[in-house]
Amino acid sequence: MATKRNVMILGASYGSLLGAKLALAGHNVHLVCLPEEANLINAEGAVVRLPVRGLDAPVELNTKEMEGNVTASGAAEVNPGDYDLIGMAMQEPQYRAPEVVNLLQRIADSKKPSMSIMNMPPLAYLRRIPGLDAESLRGSYTDSSVWDQVDPSLITLCSPDPQAFRPPEEKVNVLQVGLPTNFKAARFDSDEHTAILRQFEEEIQAIRYPVDGREVELPVKLRVHDSIFVPLAKWAMLIAGNYRCVQADEMRPIKEAVHSDFEQSKAVYNWVVDLCVSLGAERDDLVPFEKYAKAAESLLRPSSAARALAAGAPNIERVDKLVQSIAASKGMQSDAVDEIVQLVNGWEAKNRG
């Protein structure tokens, strides 16, 4: 019988999506989140709505009805040493909160493997990429120093490709999945730690969920790759879609950002792909633009980064700045990326003022 694991995940949005899949496979998951979220999840479960091919209505999963237990609390109430794997699924600016900085230090001291499920890769992960000067990238982070205590050999990156959001009219324990694509994780340095991910990959693949008297296969799998570059495939999507939602005076949906000027979207997308290839990625490991553009047709809301800026956030994840900085170190430059960085800088400055 496979080992039942204990997993802690920082963040209850994307965290509840991966957490639900792990709980369906029989593992115990603890979500670290805000008090209002934690109280609701402990009382009513985390609710995840998934569109399933062939079904008219989304399947609603509730973690209270799963084989594994899903619990939640604040950062101060957890002991990282109690877990086999730590997931990091909060937005990058949130990691500078004092209680989270303290928790990161305790995670580092525990020597437990951690998997980032962030669009913005932790600086410690970028240290695993040969030839990349991580020190030169500090300015892309809200507070890069929080990652100095994390051992690069104990962290990996999982690309949060599924698109999901909290419906504003619902309670904060509800997550709606819009685009049910897969999580793509890179292996750890260690075979032992990678084996945990491989176990999760197989078990999530095998899940069949009862709906109306039949067993259905649920989307959103975990895919584990030997290449450390595979999760970087998200960068091209973020730059061509998510960050181009940000306009000078308003925000536009991802679909419009990608399809209103198809050729420009394709050009900036392929420029980011070329950057990833220059770092060592295989072109075949990255997602072709046409496949992304088709998926973007269903993305009818502005990206979470754009929505956060519109709501007054003083800091958001700056993958745009990160890509710009890495490109500069490779002697590459893009007018489209420079314009994105300038627009986002403007919104952040306005929100801070």
Stockholm file with secondary structure:
# STOCKHOLM 1.0

chainA/1-353         MATKRNVMILGASYGSLLGAKLALAGHNVHLVCLPEEANLINAEGAVVRLPVRGLDAPVELNTKEMEGNVTASGAAEVNPGDYDLIGMAMQEPQYRAPEVVNLLQRIADSKKPSMSIMNMPPLAYLRRIPGLDAESLRGSYTDSSVWDQVDPSLITLCSPDPQAFRPPEEKVNVLQVGLPTNFKAARFDSDEHTAILRQFEEEIQAIRYPVDGREVELPVKLRVHDSIFVPLAKWAMLIAGNYRCVQADEMRPIKEAVHSDFEQSKAVYNWVVDLCVSLGAERDDLVPFEKYAKAAESLLRPSSAARALAAGAPNIERVDKLVQSIAASKGMQSDAVDEIVQLVNGWEAKNRG
#=GR chainA/1-353 SS CCCCCEEEEECSSHHHHHHHHHHHTTCEEEEECCHHHHHHHHHHCCEEEECCTTCSSCEEEEGGGSSSCEEEECGGGCCGGGCSEEEECSCGGGGGSHHHHHHHHHHHHHTCCEEECCSSCCHHHHTTSTTCCGGGGGGGSSCGGGGTTSCGGGEEEEECCSEEECCTTSCTTEEEEEECCCEEEECCSSHHHHHHHHHHHHHHHHCEEEETTEEEECSCCEEEESCTTGGGHHHHHIIIIIGGGBCSSCBCCHHHHHHTTHHHHHHHHHHHHHHHHHHTCCGGGSCCHHHHHHHHTTCCSCCHHHHHHHTTCSCCCCHHHHHHHHHHHTTCCCHHHHHHHHHHHHHHHHHHC
#=GC SS_cons         CCCCCEEEEECSSHHHHHHHHHHHTTCEEEEECCHHHHHHHHHHCCEEEECCTTCSSCEEEEGGGSSSCEEEECGGGCCGGGCSEEEECSCGGGGGSHHHHHHHHHHHHHTCCEEECCSSCCHHHHTTSTTCCGGGGGGGSSCGGGGTTSCGGGEEEEECCSEEECCTTSCTTEEEEEECCCEEEECCSSHHHHHHHHHHHHHHHHCEEEETTEEEECSCCEEEESCTTGGGHHHHHIIIIIGGGBCSSCBCCHHHHHHTTHHHHHHHHHHHHHHHHHHTCCGGGSCCHHHHHHHHTTCCSCCHHHHHHHTTCSCCCCHHHHHHHHHHHTTCCCHHHHHHHHHHHHHHHHHHC
//
